[in-house]
Amino acid sequence: MEIDLYQVDAFARRPFEGNPAAVCPLTEWLDDATLQAIAAENNLSETAFFVREGAGYRLRWFTPVAEVDLCGHATLASAWVIFNELGEAGESLRFSTRSGELRVSRTGEGLAMDFPAKRPEPMADPEPVLAALGLAQGDVVMTDDILVAVEDEATIASLVPDMAKLATLPGRGVAVSALGRDFDFVSRWFGPKVSVEEDSVTGSAHTSLVPYWAGRLGKTKLTARQGGARQGQLTCEWVGDRVILTGQVAPYLRGTIRL
């Protein structure tokens, strides 16, 4: 059996920026153990698999160790592959996923993803979170991720978290963010619990970050940058119970998996 493999950099203007994702178009589903083994072999933060279903696609995402409910950068990467490598002529795509129906549309700024928004709530005991991050203070709230807002963009760049401690915290991962100089907000995301110590651009985390910063800044359209040593950027819009995330994609590699 041969399976096409694409590796692209999502939320990137050129290769080696943004967040790399593997994308594997399928004609029919393989068993879950094989999908997980492929994701582990790829050893990227996410591998996306999709199968055409009627007028849309069924889309699934796997880290090297587990299937996840939502992944933004691998959705962006999958849409780019469908539009640019598989010849989709339409202006929008519909994906059926574990997080419901997701839509991706072409725009003049890139590809726009329509995701469900998540409203952060205060966290009862923030002290273990701050200790794991080496921070004395911060505003700590939670959705499926823990969000920590700090006052200074320089604090984001200098973070050296204790990954062992982060892995014991509730939720999927930890996003630390601050007001930016060149962007409305900047962030980094850590997910040792899902074998991703740091993700360079986490689209799904912005479904929580955007409502948080939109509320603090009093605006619904925001620019964002995420990452430490490797970074990417996106534009965001909060629309009621939805978040629109727009980014660009840079292709890197095309290959064949032989099973």
PyMOL commands that set and color helices and strands:
alter all, ss='L'
color gray80, all
select helices_A, chain A and resi 32-42+72-84+127-133+153-158+163-166+192-194+206-217
alter helices_A, ss='H'
color red, helices_A
select strands_A, chain A and resi 2-10+19-26+47-53+56-62+67-68+92-97+100-107+110-116+121-122+139-142+146-149+174-179+185-191+196-199+221-227+231-239+242-247+249-258
alter strands_A, ss='S'
color yellow, strands_A
deselect
rebuild
show_as cartoon
